[in-house]
Amino acid sequence: MQEFFNNVSRYPRYFVTITLGIFFFLFEQLKPLFKKPITAIALIGLIIGTLAFLILTLQAMLGINPI
């Protein structure tokens, strides 16, 4: 039974490692776009727009009323 819990305890570390790896990869791919002001502004606008869309969609789906 102890071996089972040791094995299950590895999954959160695996999840965090995979998630951080994906974010680091995406950041490295997007880093050259931040060197030019026009693409940096467009990229920041895209990120903010995506986050706003995600937040508003989740609020509507979960029935959370904004304050």
Contacts in CASP RR format, 6 or more apart in sequence:
PFRMAT RR
TARGET T0000
AUTHOR 0000-0000-0000
METHOD contacts of the structure
MODEL  1
MQEFFNNVSRYPRYFVTITLGIFFFLFEQLKPLFKKPITAIALIGLIIGT
LAFLILTLQAMLGINPI
30 43 0 8 1.000
33 39 0 8 1.000
33 40 0 8 1.000
33 43 0 8 1.000
34 40 0 8 1.000
34 43 0 8 1.000
58 64 0 8 1.000
59 65 0 8 1.000
59 66 0 8 1.000
END
